[in-house]
């Protein structure tokens, strides 16, 4: 049975990458980078908390569904991932979020929250060898980073779609990203031995990172209204000039 130490290690491995990505994604749009915060802190933390709760529920669902062979494993993984993305649609398309330019930021927080507890739960349920074999610890750390990246990616895509009134196209893109990521990650999810699990984690991380660079460089800045985009650009230029 996993111990309390395993629990805390699992939580650290799951939560730390997700929170780091959340901070990295939003810090450009908060003080002191800009004159005023471009999102509501309460909604960010609320979305993070809701995502964390849902991440546990999604993990329980994934564990409860039977996996008798490769085909059933494929159906379970595909079905759970689809449910996760549909949940993001339901949450981010509510009346208080629909059509708001800052909804993209709350999608990032929702995805980070879901990834943090889903990764922690997966690691904890496999925790018997985490602390005794360094390669398992490293592989699970890679898995956590990969899962955080892809959930932040899809949360941002769906949030941007809800903000722009183009939700279903955004859902299609998010599901495509999630399934492509799952294809890279599937050997890890099947529990194949190292080094193939580690390779699976690394390739899925690389794919999710490419999408994250698009989210970070294009989607988040473009989610702001034009006047705020101009103001943010001026603030960045002013900060760069001050450094020089």
C-alpha positions as CSV (number, residue, x, y, z in Angstrom):
1,X,0.0,0.0,0.0
2,X,1.2,3.5,-0.8
3,X,2.4,5.4,2.3
4,X,1.7,9.0,3.4
5,X,5.2,9.9,2.0
6,X,4.0,8.5,-1.4
7,X,0.9,10.7,-1.1
8,X,2.9,13.9,-0.6
9,X,5.4,13.0,-3.3
10,X,2.5,12.3,-5.7
11,X,0.8,15.6,-4.8
12,X,4.1,17.5,-5.3
13,X,4.7,15.8,-8.7
14,X,1.2,16.5,-9.8
15,X,0.6,20.0,-8.5
16,X,4.0,21.7,-9.0
17,X,4.1,21.6,-12.8
18,X,0.5,22.7,-13.2
19,X,0.9,25.7,-10.9
20,X,4.2,26.6,-12.6
21,X,2.5,26.6,-16.0
22,X,-0.4,28.6,-14.6
23,X,2.0,31.3,-13.3
24,X,4.0,31.3,-16.5
25,X,0.9,31.7,-18.6
26,X,-0.7,34.5,-16.6
27,X,2.2,36.5,-15.2
28,X,2.4,38.8,-18.3
29,X,-1.1,39.9,-17.8
30,X,-0.8,40.8,-14.1
31,X,0.9,43.5,-12.2
32,X,3.7,44.7,-12.2
33,X,3.9,43.6,-15.9
34,X,0.8,45.8,-16.7
35,X,-0.8,48.7,-14.9
36,X,-3.8,46.6,-13.9
37,X,-4.7,42.9,-13.8
38,X,-6.4,41.7,-17.0
39,X,-8.3,38.9,-15.3
40,X,-10.3,38.3,-12.1
41,X,-8.1,36.6,-9.5
42,X,-11.2,35.0,-7.9
43,X,-12.3,33.4,-11.1
44,X,-8.8,32.1,-11.8
45,X,-8.6,30.4,-8.3
46,X,-12.2,29.3,-8.6
47,X,-11.5,27.7,-12.0
48,X,-8.3,26.1,-10.6
49,X,-10.2,24.6,-7.6
50,X,-13.0,23.3,-9.9
51,X,-10.5,21.8,-12.2
52,X,-8.7,20.0,-9.3
53,X,-12.0,18.5,-8.1
54,X,-12.9,17.4,-11.6
55,X,-9.4,15.9,-12.1
56,X,-10.0,13.5,-9.1
57,X,-13.4,12.5,-10.5
58,X,-12.0,11.9,-14.0
59,X,-9.2,9.7,-12.5
60,X,-11.8,7.7,-10.5
61,X,-13.8,7.2,-13.7
62,X,-10.7,6.1,-15.6
63,X,-9.8,3.6,-12.9
64,X,-13.4,2.3,-12.5
65,X,-13.9,1.5,-16.2
66,X,-12.9,-2.1,-17.2
67,X,-9.9,-2.6,-19.4
68,X,-9.8,-6.2,-20.7
69,X,-7.6,-5.7,-23.8
70,X,-6.0,-3.1,-26.0
71,X,-9.3,-2.2,-27.7
72,X,-11.1,-1.6,-24.4
73,X,-8.1,0.4,-23.0
74,X,-8.2,2.6,-26.1
75,X,-12.0,3.2,-25.7
76,X,-11.6,4.0,-22.0
77,X,-8.7,6.5,-22.6
78,X,-10.5,8.1,-25.5
79,X,-13.8,8.3,-23.6
80,X,-12.4,9.8,-20.5
81,X,-10.4,12.4,-22.4
82,X,-13.5,13.4,-24.4
83,X,-15.5,13.7,-21.1
84,X,-12.7,16.0,-19.7
85,X,-12.9,18.3,-22.7
86,X,-16.7,18.4,-22.7
87,X,-16.5,19.4,-19.0
88,X,-14.3,22.3,-20.0
89,X,-16.9,23.3,-22.6
90,X,-19.7,23.2,-20.0
91,X,-17.8,25.2,-17.4
92,X,-16.4,27.9,-19.7
93,X,-19.6,28.3,-21.8
94,X,-21.7,29.4,-18.8
95,X,-23.5,32.8,-18.9
96,X,-20.9,34.5,-16.7
97,X,-18.0,33.4,-18.9
98,X,-19.4,33.3,-22.4
99,X,-18.2,36.1,-24.7
100,X,-15.8,37.5,-22.1
101,X,-12.2,38.2,-23.4
102,X,-10.7,36.9,-20.1
103,X,-12.4,33.5,-20.4
104,X,-9.2,32.2,-22.0
105,X,-7.3,32.8,-18.8
106,X,-9.9,30.8,-16.8
107,X,-9.6,28.0,-19.3
108,X,-5.9,27.9,-18.5
109,X,-6.6,27.7,-14.8
110,X,-9.3,25.0,-15.3
111,X,-6.9,22.9,-17.3
112,X,-4.1,23.3,-14.8
113,X,-6.3,22.3,-12.0
114,X,-7.6,19.2,-13.7
115,X,-4.1,18.1,-14.7
116,X,-2.7,18.6,-11.2
117,X,-5.0,16.2,-9.4
118,X,-5.3,13.7,-12.3
119,X,-1.5,13.4,-12.5
120,X,-1.2,13.1,-8.7
121,X,-3.9,10.4,-8.5
122,X,-2.3,8.4,-11.3
123,X,1.1,8.6,-9.6
124,X,-0.3,7.7,-6.2
125,X,-2.1,4.7,-7.5
126,X,1.2,3.5,-8.9
127,X,3.3,4.7,-6.0
128,X,4.7,1.4,-4.7
129,X,8.0,1.9,-6.6
130,X,8.2,5.7,-6.9
131,X,10.5,6.3,-4.0
132,X,12.7,3.2,-4.5
133,X,13.5,3.5,-8.2
134,X,14.7,6.9,-9.5
135,X,13.8,6.1,-13.1
136,X,10.1,5.7,-12.0
137,X,10.2,9.0,-10.2
138,X,11.7,10.7,-13.3
139,X,9.2,9.1,-15.7
140,X,6.2,10.2,-13.5
141,X,7.6,13.7,-13.4
142,X,7.7,13.8,-17.2
143,X,4.2,12.4,-17.3
144,X,3.0,15.2,-15.0
145,X,4.6,17.9,-17.0
146,X,3.1,16.5,-20.2
147,X,-0.4,16.2,-18.7
148,X,-0.2,19.8,-17.4
149,X,0.9,21.1,-20.7
150,X,-1.9,19.4,-22.8
151,X,-4.6,20.4,-20.3
152,X,-3.5,24.0,-20.3
153,X,-3.4,23.9,-24.1
154,X,-7.0,22.5,-24.4
155,X,-8.3,24.7,-21.6
156,X,-7.0,27.8,-23.4
157,X,-8.3,26.6,-26.8
158,X,-11.8,26.1,-25.4
159,X,-11.7,29.3,-23.3
160,X,-10.7,31.3,-26.4
161,X,-13.5,29.7,-28.4
162,X,-16.1,30.5,-25.7
163,X,-14.8,34.1,-25.6
164,X,-15.0,34.5,-29.4
165,X,-18.3,32.7,-29.8
166,X,-16.7,29.9,-31.8
167,X,-17.0,27.2,-29.2
168,X,-17.6,24.0,-31.2
169,X,-14.7,24.6,-33.6
170,X,-12.5,25.2,-30.5
171,X,-13.8,22.0,-29.0
172,X,-12.9,20.1,-32.2
173,X,-9.3,21.5,-32.0
174,X,-9.0,20.7,-28.4
175,X,-10.2,17.1,-28.9
176,X,-7.8,16.7,-31.8
177,X,-4.9,18.0,-29.7
178,X,-5.9,15.7,-26.8
179,X,-6.1,12.6,-29.0
180,X,-2.8,13.3,-30.7
181,X,-1.2,13.8,-27.4
182,X,-2.8,10.6,-26.1
183,X,-1.3,8.7,-29.1
184,X,2.1,9.7,-28.0
185,X,1.4,9.0,-24.4
186,X,-0.4,5.7,-24.9
187,X,2.6,3.4,-24.2
188,X,3.0,5.1,-20.8
189,X,-0.7,4.7,-20.1
190,X,-0.5,1.0,-20.9
191,X,2.3,0.6,-18.4
192,X,5.0,-0.6,-20.9
193,X,8.4,-0.9,-19.2
194,X,11.1,1.7,-19.4
195,X,12.7,3.1,-21.5
196,X,9.6,3.1,-23.7
197,X,7.4,4.7,-21.0
198,X,9.9,7.5,-20.6
199,X,10.2,7.9,-24.4
200,X,6.4,8.1,-24.6
201,X,6.3,10.7,-21.9
202,X,9.0,12.8,-23.6
203,X,7.4,12.7,-27.0
204,X,4.0,13.6,-25.7
205,X,5.7,16.5,-23.7
206,X,7.4,17.7,-26.9
207,X,4.1,17.7,-28.8
208,X,2.2,19.5,-26.0
209,X,5.0,22.0,-25.6
210,X,4.7,23.0,-29.3
211,X,1.0,23.6,-28.8
212,X,1.7,25.6,-25.6
213,X,4.1,27.9,-27.5
214,X,1.2,28.7,-29.8
215,X,-1.1,29.3,-26.8
216,X,1.5,31.4,-25.0
217,X,2.6,33.4,-28.0
218,X,-0.6,33.9,-29.9
219,X,-3.8,32.8,-28.2
220,X,-3.4,34.5,-24.8
221,X,-2.4,37.9,-26.2
222,X,-5.1,37.7,-28.9
223,X,-7.8,36.9,-26.4
224,X,-7.6,40.5,-25.1
225,X,-9.6,43.4,-26.7
226,X,-7.6,45.5,-29.2
227,X,-7.2,48.4,-26.8
228,X,-5.9,46.2,-24.1
229,X,-3.6,44.5,-26.6
230,X,-2.1,47.8,-27.6
231,X,-1.7,48.8,-23.9
232,X,0.0,45.5,-23.1
233,X,2.4,45.9,-26.0
234,X,3.2,49.4,-24.8
235,X,3.9,48.1,-21.3
236,X,6.2,45.4,-22.6
237,X,8.1,47.8,-24.8
238,X,8.4,50.2,-21.8
239,X,9.7,47.4,-19.6
240,X,12.2,46.3,-22.2
241,X,13.4,49.9,-22.6
242,X,13.8,50.3,-18.8
243,X,16.0,47.1,-18.7
244,X,18.2,48.5,-21.5
